[in-house]
Structures are given as structure tokens and as C-alpha cells.
Amino acid sequence: SLTTSSPLRRGRERSRTLLRIRGGTTEALDLSRPLRKGELVVSEVKVRRDKQDLKTVPSRFVVVEDGIPSLGRAVDEDAAYLADGGIRPPEESYWANIKETQRHPDKTVRVAQVLPTGELILYQVWQVAFSGRATVPPARAYDMYDESIQGNTEAQSVRAE
């Protein structure tokens, strides 16, 4: 899980974990070691709404913007790659709760319905396309109708050879 030193938080708990797909499984990404061109990375973003937020905010939709570093390339068919990595979110709750996905060169934006528990886990897959050093921008989550209810993770540095 991501540790943050100065994240923005108003009504949301959030974390991002980076995983590497390798041989039919996933493993935690060691950011002290370089990535290799062609490797697939899974970004797992967890969002939890405060209990008070669940009672007072009528919206049940969250927008999650998950950044892609400049050395990466977005992967459109993430469902297949997630399955290849052994990540199989329950179909009825995961894919049905994602209402919209927008792919951009630098991020994936998803609009999703928060589960009654107030929790939400979203995945994004990107592929290492270039060598060098780059920053994975913070993942940002905010209420679809009230952006003052928001939170973000901290940025992370990656390198690829």
C-alpha cells in the first residue's frame, strides 16, 4: 500500500499499489529496481468513503483518475491482462460498477459506483514502452457531483531499462 507524506484528503481514504504481471501471477513492484521494456504493470487504486460521507452525500459515484508515467503506454484490454495476472475481480460487482472509462495517453479516468460498504477498488494496466526515469502521477479520486470531497495518493518514481 502507498504511504503518503502530504496527500490531499477530504472525505476519502485512498491508496495505490503497483504490481508487476509475471508468469500468470502478480507481485508487488519493487520501485528500487528498474522495470524492463515490455513489462506490464497493474495499478490498484483503493477508495473508501467516510461513514459520515455515506450518510450525508447523496451521490454514489466517484471519478478516479489514475496516471500513467511518460515511459508507459496505456493498455486498453485490461480485463484480459488482469486475468493473466491472476486478478479476477467479481464480474457482477466490478465491471458492472464501472459506468465509464476514458483512456488518455497520460491517465485512465473511470466513473464508478461506490459499493454500499463505501469501498471501491479499481485496476489499470500499463506497459513499459521506453527506458528512462519518470513519475507516476498521483491517483486522484473525487465525488462525481461534489469535487470538494476528494483525495489523492502521492506521486511515485519509476525507472526502466
Beta strands, then each sheet from edge to edge (+ up, - down):
strand 1: 9-10
strand 2: 12-22
strand 3: 25-28
strand 4: 40-49
strand 5: 61-67
strand 6: 72-74
strand 7: 98-104
strand 8: 107-113
strand 9: 119-128
strand 10: 132-136
strand 11: 140-143
strand 12: 150-152
strand 13: 156-160
sheet 1: 1+ 12- 11+ 5- 8+ 7-
sheet 2: 3+ 2- 4+ 9- 6+
sheet 3: 10+ 13-
end
